[in-house]
Amino acid sequence: MMGYYILIGAIALVSWLVSNKLKNKFKFYSKVHLRNGMSGAEIAEKMLADHGIRDVKVVSTPGMLSDHYNPKNKTVNLSEGVYNQRNASAAAVAAHECGHAVQHAQAYEWLTLRSKLVPVVSVTSGLSMWVVFGGLMLGAAAGAGLGYYVAVAGLAMMGMATLFSFITLPVEYDASNRALAWLKSKNMVSQEEYKGSEDALKWAARTYLVAAIGSLATLVYWGMQVLGGRD
């Protein structure tokens, strides 16, 4: 058990460091003002138009780094610090979220798969740990019948969340690649602005990578607790 807490603590620390680095990067590149004078919202609307997407709306949403694309109502939701701002960070985030809209319009396979998993993961992710605990209390580690099957069910739920986190990686990296390619091909940003946008998105992607590794580590540990004690 102590090894688990050390592992999770280490992953939590790395996650905090990456998240903190990301915030600092966005703060730094928020000072790199765009030469074209366009706001994040205007960047998003132009990228959608350039890809022939007319049924997606760009809206403002409260919070910091709360930006996301909602495929259900087809909205690109930009945080207040992105929607109205005219800097490299805003351009990067706005274009990235539009990258998801482009993925949706083009039926990008990884986004389609992730969307199918959302309803399942939204239910199982919060229950998985409790189900594993319940199985262990019923004697799963000793190979006892009911407890073992309950714990395995919990591991299956946990496995779905881990699968989801790894499927998210190509979705996020591809959205960033689409965003950067568009920013460059349309000469939306200068060379300095492009480097800032690229660096900011790189750190954003790393937050998803750390989350996926943490999810896998948790799954492996509890899998060993449930399955390791069986003869």
N, C-alpha and C positions, 0 to 999 in steps of 0.2 A: 504493500500500500504506500509506503514511504517513497518508493521509486516512482510511483504514479504521480504523487504530488510534486515531486521534484521535476518530473518531465512536463507536467501541465504548467507548473510555475515558470519553467524556462520558456515554454512556448508562449505563455501569457506575456512574459517580459519582452520577447522578440516582437510579439504582436503590438505591444504598446510602443516599442521603439520605432517600428515601421509606421504605425499610425501617427506618431508624433512627428516623424520625419516628413510624412505626407503633408500634414498640416503646415509645417514650416516651408515646404516646397511651394505649396499653393499660396501661402502668404507672401513668399519672396517673389514669385512670378506674377502675383497680383499687382506688383509695382512696375511690371513691364507692359506699358500701355501699347495697344495696337495702333499701328500707323494708319489703318483704314478707318479707325474710329467707330467700328461696329460693336454693338453690345452682344452679350452671350445669346440673347433671344434672337437678334438679327442674324447672327452666325448660324444658329440652329435652323431658322426659317429658310435661309439661303441653301444650306446643305440639303434640306428636305426637298426644296424646289429643284435643285440641280439633279436629284435622283428621281425626279418625277413623282414624288410622294405628296399627294394633295389632301389626304384624309387624316393626317396627323396634326394635332394642335400643340403648340408650344405654350406652356403655362408656368407661372411662378409658384413655388412651394416653399413653405417656411423651413428654417433650419440651416445648418452649415453642412456642406457635403452631403446633402439629402437628395441629390440629383438622381433621377432614375427615369427609365422608359416604362410605361405601363401598356402592355400589349392588349389588355382587355378593353380599355377605352381609347387606345391609340393617342396617348399624350406623352410629350417629352416634358418632364417636370424638372425645372431648373430652380435651384435654391436662390435665395435673394442675393447672395454674393456672386452669382453667376448670371442671372437673368438680366440685370441692369448694368453690370460691369463691362468695361472695355479693355481687357488685358489678356495676357497669354494664358493665364489660368482659366479664365472664363471661356476663352475660345476652345481650349482643350476639352474641358468638361462638356460644353455644349455640343461640340462635334462628336465626342465619344457617345453621348446619349443618343444622338441622331444615328450613330453607327448601329445601335440596337434597332432603331426604327427601320433602317435599311435592311438589316438582317431579317427582320419580321416580314418586310415587303417581299424579300427574295427567298423566303422560306428556308433560311439558313438552318441546316440540320441540327446543329448543336443547340441552338436557341429553341427549336421546336421540341427537342427532347427534354430540355430543361423545363419548358413550360408545362409539359405533360406531367413532370414529377412534382411540380409546385403543390398541387392539392394534397398529394400523398405525404410529402415532407412536412407540410404545414401542420399536419395532424400528428405524425409519428415522431418528429424531432423532439417535441416537448415531453413525450411519454416514454421514449426509449430507455433512458437512464433508470426511471422508476420501475419499469418492467424488468430490467436486468437485476436491479436490487431485489425486487420481489422474488425472482427466480432463485437468486443466491440464498435468500433467507429460507426458501423452501428446500434448500439442499442441492442446488444445481452443481456446485463444485465437487460434491461427493458422488455425482452421477445419479442422484435420486430422480425418479421418473418425471413427476409433474414439475418440480422446480427446474429441472434441466430444460424442458420444453418451453417453459415460460421465459427463462433466461435467453434461450436461443431466439425466441420471438423478439425479445428486446434487442438482441444483437442484429437481427434482420432489420429492425426499425432504424437502428443506429447506422447500419450499413447503407441504408437508403440516403440518409443525410450526408454520409461521406461521399457516396457516389454523386450526389447533387453538387457538393462542393467542388469535386474534380471536373464535372461537366461544365461548371461555371467558368473554369479557367479558359478554355478555348473561346467561350462566348465573349469574355471580357477582353482578352488579348486581340481577338479579331475585330471587335468594335473599335479598339484603340488604333489598330492598323488601318482600318477604313477611315477613321477620323484624320489621322496624320497624312494619309495618302491624298485625301480630299483637300486638306489645308494647303498642302504643298502644290498639288496639280493646279489648283485654282488661284495660286498666289495670294492666298488670304492673309498670310503672315510673312514677315521678313525672316531672314535666316536666324536672327537672335530670338525672335518670337517663336519660331518653329522649334528651336532647341529647348526653349522653356516649356512649350506644350508637350514635347516628347518626354522630357524629364519628369514632368508632373504626372503624366499618364503611366510612366514606368513604375513610379512609386505607388500609384493607385493599384496597379495590377499586383504588386507584391503583397498588398493586404489580403487579397484573395488567395494567393499562394500560401501564405502563413496560415490562414484559416483552414485551408484544405489539409495541410500537413498536421495541424492540430487535431482535426477531425479524424484523420487516419490513425494518429497515435492513440487517441482515446479508444477507437474501435479495436485496435490490436491489443491494447492493455486489457480491456474488459473481455475480449475474446479469450485471452490467456487465462483469465480468472475463471471463466465459465467452462472452457474446454480443457484447460491444463490439468485439472484435478481428476479427470476421468481415467479410468484404467484402460 
